[in-house]
Structure formats: structure tokens, C-alpha cells
Amino acid sequence: MTYDLERSVRARRSVRTYDEERPLLSAERAALREQAAVTDNPFGAAVRFRFLDHAGAERDYDLHCKGVVVGTETYLGGAVETGPMALEGFGYAMERIALFAAARGIGSCWIAGTLERPEFEKAMALRPGEVMPAVLSVGYAADKPTLKERAMRKAIRADSRLAWEELFFDGAPGTPLTRERAGRYARALELLRLGPSAVNKQPWRVVRDGNAFHFLERRSLSKNPEDDVQRMDMGIAMFHFEAAAREDGLSGRWSVTPEAADFPLPEKWVYTATWTED
């Protein structure tokens, strides 16, 4: 299925309240299952996905998210083998599914910190060397979100995004990149800016350096890179950027070359990857 990427990015929001009277249609489930089979990512991370039902056909699992998600019994679980860039590759691959779902009118929400992990990991049947960074709840959004969801969205200012000058830089951090200077990449950066992130921290920072775009993470939720959920956010940002760029006829490639970002990094900023235009 081809879809309007920008429309999906702009329309998508994290859905935590689902219409429990409308289970996911079998055709939609089949479409999501087919999309979930696509796990390629720029770093070759070994990612896999599977449907996890609260009351599955084979076994029952107590799958819930501490009252944060209500009205659905269907989740898309994800696992990835540990290794360099594993979380970034996972975020990239799962966001592809979330935007595909949005294009079909299916609501979803990234869930990591509120997972009851033992039950979800049992349902996922984790393999040796794998971790389960997050799942997607999926279903049709309820007409009215719960009071708890409304309060949560207000607390994290879910519909707000940082301004361009706080996210994108020209040559080095501290020199804002204007939309005019971004040129053909302005749309790709804008769709990156609109992406979702853990508690809406928006950790991505991008420095344009000639025909290269260095992606940097402003780490604020963890000091330990091994359990840093914002690394998944960086994968989300990279998918938004690349998908938009390719849709606009711009070709390039990802690399992990920290030495290419030859400028001082502000405190808490860490290098992630570089997109270089072909």
C-alpha cells in the first residue's frame, strides 16, 4: 500500500483510549501483519514483530499497561537482538508500521515504560540475546479519550513541538538552520520535527554540514545508553527524515561515523548517525 506520508505524519497521534466495541477488522489485521514482516533498517538490526492478543488463540496472557491503555486487547510486540544501533534500528522499523497503520485509520501508541514486561515478554517468546524495547497498542480510537489520557497529553504537551531553531543547525550547534538554507531537505526535516517521542522530549538534533546531516541525541531520560528509550526516538526521526527525502526524490545513505561530526557537542548531546546525500 502506498500512502500520503505527510498526511499520516500530521494526522497520527498516540491513541491510548480505544473503541472496545470495534475489534480490529481481519483485513486490517492481515495488512498490519504483512507490513510487520518488513523489518529492514539502516543498521541491519535483527528486528521481529508479532501480534500479541490479550486473549490469544493459543494461550491467555495478562497483557496490560498499568491502566494507561484501555479498550484494546491487541498489541504488536517487537523484539531485537542486542548490539550496536539495535534500538535505533528497532525504532526505525516500528515507526514504519505506526505510520502505515495511521494511513489506514488505525490508532496506535508506542508503549515502553508502562509495560508489564514479564507477561509481554512471555507472549513474545523472547529468544536468547533479544530484548523487547517496546510494543504498539493498535485498534480504532474511541470517540472520547479518558480523563487520564487527556491529563497525560496535557502534562507532556503532546501536541506541541520544539521550534526549528532549537532542533536544526547549520555547520555546528548554536547556528540555527533556516528553512531557506535547508532547501530541498526542509520538508524532510519538518516531518522529522513532527515525530513522536518518549514523553514528548524530542531528543533529536540535526546539524547540516555540506551534503551531510549529522543526527545527534540530546539525552535526558537515561544516562545508560543500553536502556535509553530515546535511542528508539532517534530511529523514529531517521525513518521520518529518510522516507520524506526519498519521496521527494532525494537519495542518500546512513553511516555511523562520529569523527565526521567535527565540532564540539553541547552537554548531554551524543552522536547517533549521519545521512550523506548521494
Protein Blocks (a to p, Z undefined) as FASTA:
>chain_A
ZZdfklmmmmpccdfbdcfklccdfklmmmmmmmmmpmcdfkopacddddddfbafkbcc
dddeehlaghiabdcdddddedehklmmmmmmmmmmmmmmmmnopacdddfklpcfklmm
mmnopaehiacfbacdeddddfbdcfklmmmmmmnommbccdfklmbcghiahiacdfkl
nmmmmmmmmmmmmpccehhlopaccddehjaccdddddfkbcbfklmmklmmmmmmmmmm
mmmmmmnopacdddddfklmgcdddehiacfbdcddZZ
